[in-house]
Every structure is written in C-alpha cells, then in structure tokens.
Amino acid sequence: MESNEIVREQIFEIIKNQISSNDPPETNLTYKRLMDLGYDDFETNQLIGQCVAIEIFNVIKYKMPFNEKRYIKNLEQLPKKPMG
C-alpha cells in the first residue's frame, strides 16, 4: 500500500470515529448533507478528509492546537474547498 493510501485510510478512520461518536456533530451533519447532494461515500469522505488534513497539517507542521472552530467552519462550507 502506498503512503498516500495509508494516510487516506487513516483520515477516513478519523472521520468514521467522529461520525460514530457524534463528536463533533458537524461531521455527521456534513456527511449526511453531502450524501443528500449526490456525493457517494468515497467522495464525501474525501471532501471531509480535506478538512481533517488541514488540521493535522497545522498540528504537525506549525505545532498549533487543533482548531475546532476552523474545522467546523470548513465542514459547513463543503463542497467548497476548505481554507487552511
């Protein structure tokens, strides 16, 4: 498995965990909204995954804490490209 695939699967696992724990609830709401817009499961996870990736990048690269406010704002704006 290529490293990009491994990272994608890990991000998808984060999304799955957020949806199953309903924490934050906006992840579940966004998932349902995107599915209702006609995106399939993979596409929906990819879109939400962009928001997750931004937060992971900022935590690792810039040693910044997870920014839940920005994360939720980016989720609410999907399918528009999230802002870092």
Secondary structure, 3 states (H helix, E strand, C coil): CCHHHHHHHHHHHHHHHHHHHCCCHHHHHHHHHHHHCCCCHHHHHHHHHHHHHHHHHHHHHHCCCCCHHHHHHHHHHCCCCCCC
